[in-house]
């Protein structure tokens, strides 16, 4: 079973997002999670290669992927046709920063980030944290009162 590059990229992106969610949960006090651009590109390339090999070795011919993955691949294909890019953030990303937020609250954070981010800097983990704290202040549990 052969996968298109955009499909592999979409699968790798989703898999790496889940991977980083596990890592950030293991180190909750971490302020950032940046990697060098070289390491980020190498990780993405290795992930796509591993996924391609896994699919070739394990998925029966003719097996269809779930619609959600196809939609993500379609989005990336459309962007590529138009020579555009987009960085996609999810409620899971927000909840990696603020585990106490519900899906609806995390969605509110994403919508505010989209409307208010600095066009020179884009949306970053810091942007998400600042907006989440602004919309949903963290309750101080350490004051003993």
N, C-alpha and C positions, 0 to 999 in steps of 0.2 A: 504494500500500500504506500503510495507516494504522496507526500504532503507538499503543498505549495510553500514557498518561503514565508509568505505572510501568515499562513496558518501556523507554521512552526514558531514564528516570532510571537504570535498571540499566545500560544500554549506556553512557551518559555516565560513570557511576561507574567502570566497568571501563576505559573509554578514558582517563579522566583518571588512573587509577591507573598505567596503562602510561606515560602522558605524564610523570608525576612520577618514575617509575622512571628514565626516560631523563635527566631533569634532575638527579636526585640522583647518578646515575652520572657525570655530567659534572663535578660539584662534590663529590667524595667527602669533603672535609674539612668540609663544612657541618654545623653542629650541629643546626639546626632547619630547617623548611620552611614556616613559618607564613605565611598571607596574611590580610589583613583579612577580616572577615565579608562586607563589601560586595563585595570582589573575588572571594571564594569563591562567593558566590551568583550574581554576574554570569557567572563562568566556567562554572558549572553550567548556567545558563539558556542561554548561548550554545552550549555543547556540545550540549545537547538539541536546540536549533533546527538546528544544523549537521547533526546525525545524522538528524533528521527529513527535512531537505531532501535529504540524500545518499540516503537510503532511497527517497524519492519519485522521485528522478531516476535511480536506478541498479538498484533491486531489482525484478525482474519480479513482477507480481501473482501471488498464490498461493504465493510462496516462503515456506517455513517457516524459522523461526530454529532454531538448534541447541538441544537440550534444556536444556543448562546455563543458557542465558540465560532460558529460560522458567521454570526453577526459581527463579532469582533474582527475576524479576518476580513469581512466585507468592508468594515470601517477603514482598516489599514490599507486595503486595496484601493478604495476610493481616494483616500488621502494621497497614496502613491501616484495614482493617475493624475491628480491635480498638482503634484509636486508640493504637497503640504505635509506637515507633521502635526501631531497632537500628543500631549502627555495626558494620560488618563489616570485620575485619582478615584478611589472608591471609598465607600463607607468603611470598609475593612481597614483602609489606610488610616482614616481618621481614628478608628477605634484602636489601632496600634499605638497611637499617641495618647488617647484618652479612652481607656477600657470601660469607664463608667458610663459612656454615652450610649443611648439606644441607636438603632438604625435611623430613626427619624431625626434625632438630634444630630447625628453624624452627617446626614444628608443636608440639614440646615447649615452646618459648618461648610460643607463643600459648595453649596450655592452662594454663601457669603464670600468664600474665597474666590470663586469665579467672578463675582461682581466687583470685588474690592482689591484684588491683588495688584501689586506694582508691576506694570508692563515691562520694566527694565529688569526685574528680578524673577518674575513668574511666581508660581506657587511652589513653596518649599515645605519641608517638615516644620520649620519654624513658623511659617505662615499659618499652617493648619493648627499648630499648638496655640498661637496667639489668638486666632479667631475663635477656636474652641473655648479658650479661657475667657474671652470677652463675652461670648454668647452664653456659656454655661460655666460660671465661676466654680472653681474647685472649693469644696467645703474644707476648711482647716480642721483636721481631726487631731492635730498635735498640741492644741493649747490647753487640753484638760478641762475645758469648761463645757 
